[in-house]
């Protein structure tokens, strides 16, 4: 069998994400899928950003389990945009577009 490449190649998970997903390594695609499965199963999608409807879209509410993972996120994208969720509080929201940064910040 060919070696998995790119997004299908398993990556090592940092402690909080590994505990949350119950695995030490997974492909990025599987990490994202499992996070979304959890978010949907627990009704953590909101149409408002921190309660303000003017930014209606797909926002993710940080619950007690997700907050640990979100708080590990402080990364700068290739375009230089900083995503810093280290001060996010439980019950606050993140934009679904920040999920890639969350995954990147929680893998080795």
C-alpha positions in Angstrom: 0.0 0.0 0.0 1.3 3.5 -0.8 2.3 5.7 2.0 -0.3 8.3 3.0 0.6 11.8 1.9 -0.5 15.4 2.5 -3.7 15.7 4.5 -4.1 11.9 4.7 -0.8 11.4 6.4 -1.2 10.9 10.2 0.2 13.6 12.3 1.1 13.5 16.0 -1.5 15.2 18.3 -0.6 17.4 21.2 -1.8 16.2 24.6 -5.2 18.0 24.9 -6.3 17.1 21.4 -5.1 13.5 21.8 -7.1 13.2 25.0 -10.2 14.7 23.3 -10.0 12.5 20.2 -8.7 9.4 22.0 -5.8 8.9 19.6 -2.1 9.8 19.5 -2.0 10.5 15.8 -4.6 10.9 13.0 -4.6 12.5 9.5 -5.7 16.2 9.5 -8.8 15.2 7.6 -9.9 12.8 10.3 -9.1 15.4 13.1 -11.3 18.0 11.4 -14.1 15.4 10.8 -14.1 14.2 14.4 -14.1 17.8 15.7 -17.1 18.7 13.5 -18.9 15.5 14.5 -18.5 16.6 18.2 -19.6 20.1 17.4 -22.7 19.0 15.6 -23.6 16.2 18.1 -23.5 18.7 20.9 -25.3 21.6 19.2 -22.3 23.9 19.3 -22.9 25.8 16.1 -24.3 29.3 16.5 -25.7 31.8 14.1 -24.3 34.7 16.2 -20.9 35.7 17.3 -20.7 35.9 21.1 -24.4 36.7 21.0 -24.3 39.4 18.4 -26.5 38.5 15.4 -24.9 41.1 13.0 -22.1 38.7 12.3 -24.4 35.8 11.6 -22.7 32.8 10.0 -21.2 29.6 11.2 -19.7 30.1 14.6 -18.6 27.4 17.1 -19.3 27.8 20.8 -16.4 26.8 23.0 -17.7 24.3 25.6 -15.7 22.9 28.5 -14.1 20.2 26.3 -13.3 22.4 23.3 -12.0 25.3 25.3 -8.8 23.4 26.3 -8.0 22.8 22.6 -9.0 26.3 21.5 -6.8 27.9 24.2 -3.7 26.1 22.8 -4.2 28.1 19.6 -1.8 30.9 18.8 -0.5 30.6 15.3 0.4 32.9 12.4 -0.8 31.9 9.0 1.4 32.1 5.8 -0.3 35.4 5.1 0.8 36.8 8.5 -2.6 36.7 10.1 -2.4 35.9 13.8 -5.0 33.6 15.3 -4.8 33.9 19.1 -7.5 32.0 21.1 -5.4 31.7 24.3 -7.8 34.1 26.2 -11.1 32.7 24.8 -13.6 31.8 27.5 -16.0 29.0 27.7 -19.3 30.0 26.0 -17.6 32.4 23.6 -17.4 31.6 19.9 -14.9 31.2 17.1 -15.4 31.5 13.4 -15.5 28.1 11.6 -12.7 29.4 9.4 -10.4 29.4 12.4 -10.7 25.6 12.7 -7.7 25.0 10.4 -5.6 27.2 12.8 -6.9 25.2 15.8 -5.9 21.9 14.2 -2.5 23.3 13.1 -1.8 24.6 16.6 -2.7 21.3 18.3 -0.5 18.9 16.2 3.3 18.4 16.3 
